[in-house]
Amino acid sequence: MKTSRRNMLKTAAKTAAVATAGAVLATKADAQPRMEKRNPAAPPPVPGQPAPKQMYAPAVAYGNLLFLSGVGYHDPGTIEDATKHVLAELEQNLIKAGSSLQKALKVNVYLNDLKDYDRMNAVYRTFDFGSPAAVRTTVSPAAGIPGNSLIEIDMIAYI
């Protein structure tokens, strides 16, 4: 069977288009930042000593996303005291990692008692989360919060 010149040109054009598209996709994939998990809050390693094994990190970055562990308040006091302390500590963790409250994307608030919701919110509003504010979920776990804390907050931000 004889192939016409026109069919050969069409086949060659299709092959070239597929090859070009593959090269463009490969170039785009190569341009993506390498994603790796890192702990921006970890202390520098001590030369000659193995790094201590951690159960969890206070902050882990993945690309430009920053995930902060939950922070609780384990001292006696009011929900206002606890909320202020927890948000201030989280803000410091964000700053250490190169972020800020204004870059928060998602906040999870765990209240030991949902009756503290309005009083917690009164303190929460005093912190500048920027505009638009981060999305937020507030729950009161049935089993309570570890360490008998009145509140625990974790968040996701960007760097």
Helices and strands as residue ranges (DSSP letters): H 5-31, E 37-38, E 59-62, E 65-72, H 79-96, G 101-103, E 104-111, G 114-116, H 117-124, E 135-139, G 146-148, E 151-158
